[in-house]
Amino acid sequence: MRRVFWLLMTLTGPVLGGQVDQPAALSALQRDDVVLLDVRTAQEYAEGALPGATRIETEDLASRIASVAPDKNAPVVVYCRSGRRSSAAQDLLRELGYRQVINAGGYEDLKDVVPSR
């Protein structure tokens, strides 16, 4: 029974991680010190991205984030295609000490509501 519990937690953990908070993301994007991260693949990014976004795939996030967001107190808004990878990225960034990480969700939901920067 214990194995089943841990298996379920492993499979559902990333989904249950950071919740999408689009209003908070839109508010944070008004700040001058915000960092906007796109954690989608290069192909997804090439098909369209939010203005001012820096693309870092989730597997490269731990090694590259300090060069993009050196201030761990500045807001970091993360998005992907659907919200799943951005949730995992949010969890990782929090583990790395970033204090204001906001999961903006998916690109398709954001592209028409995010103002130009």
Secondary structure, 3 states (H helix, E strand, C coil): CHHHHHHHHHHHHHHHCCCECHHHHHHHCCCCCCEEEECCCHHHHHCCCCCCCEECCHHHHHHHHHHHCCCCCCCEEEEECCCHHHHHHHHHHHHCCCCCEEEEEEHHHHCCCCCCC
